[in-house]
Amino acid sequence: MTHHPNPTRDERGTTTAEYGVGTVGAIGIAITLYYLATRGAAGEILSSLWGRAMDGLRSALPFLPEVPWPW
C-alpha cells in the first residue's frame, strides 16, 4: 500500500492552472512572433517563405485559391 503524505490535499484545479499557464505562454510567443514578422527583414523573409509555400501547394493542388500574405 502506498502512503500519501497528505491524503486530504485537493488537486482538482491543478490541470486548469497548468492550461492557464500554457495559454499565457503561447500568447506571449504569438505576440513576439507577430512583432518580428511585421518588422523589417524578418517580415520580408516570412513573406517570401509564405509565397514559396503557397506556390508549392498550388502546383501540387491547382484548385487552391490565391491566399495572400496575412499582413
C-alpha positions as CSV (number, residue, x, y, z in Angstrom):
1,M,0.0,0.0,0.0
2,T,1.3,3.4,-0.9
3,H,1.5,6.0,1.8
4,H,0.5,9.5,0.8
5,P,2.0,12.2,3.0
6,N,-1.1,14.5,2.8
7,P,-4.1,12.4,1.7
8,T,-6.6,15.3,2.1
9,R,-4.8,17.5,-0.4
10,D,-7.2,18.6,-3.1
11,E,-5.7,18.9,-6.6
12,R,-8.8,19.3,-8.7
13,G,-7.8,22.7,-10.0
14,T,-4.2,21.7,-10.9
15,T,-4.9,20.9,-14.5
16,T,-6.8,24.1,-15.1
17,A,-3.9,26.1,-13.7
18,E,-1.5,24.3,-15.9
19,Y,-3.6,25.0,-19.0
20,G,-3.8,28.7,-17.9
21,V,0.0,29.0,-17.7
22,G,0.4,27.2,-21.0
23,T,-2.1,29.5,-22.7
24,V,-0.4,32.7,-21.3
25,G,2.9,31.3,-22.6
26,A,1.5,30.6,-26.0
27,I,0.1,34.1,-26.2
28,G,3.4,35.6,-25.3
29,I,5.2,33.6,-28.0
30,A,2.5,34.5,-30.6
31,I,2.8,38.3,-29.8
32,T,6.6,38.0,-30.1
33,L,6.4,36.2,-33.5
34,Y,3.8,38.7,-34.8
35,Y,6.1,41.6,-33.8
36,L,9.0,40.0,-35.5
37,A,7.0,39.1,-38.6
38,T,5.7,42.6,-39.1
39,R,9.0,44.4,-38.7
40,G,11.9,44.8,-41.2
41,A,13.9,42.0,-42.7
42,A,12.1,39.2,-40.7
43,G,8.8,40.2,-42.3
44,E,10.3,40.1,-45.7
45,I,11.7,36.6,-45.1
46,L,8.4,35.3,-43.8
47,S,6.5,36.8,-46.7
48,S,8.9,35.2,-49.1
49,L,8.5,31.8,-47.3
50,W,4.7,32.1,-47.4
51,G,4.8,32.9,-51.1
52,R,7.0,29.9,-51.8
53,A,4.8,27.6,-49.7
54,M,1.7,28.8,-51.4
55,D,3.3,28.4,-54.9
56,G,4.3,24.8,-54.0
57,L,0.8,24.0,-52.8
58,R,-0.8,25.5,-55.9
59,S,1.5,23.5,-58.1
60,A,0.5,20.3,-56.3
61,L,-3.1,21.2,-55.9
62,P,-4.1,23.6,-58.7
63,F,-7.7,24.1,-57.5
64,L,-6.5,26.1,-54.4
65,P,-7.5,29.8,-54.5
66,E,-5.0,32.6,-54.1
67,V,-4.1,33.1,-50.5
68,P,-2.3,36.5,-49.8
69,W,0.2,37.0,-47.0
70,P,-1.9,37.7,-43.9
71,W,-0.3,41.1,-43.1
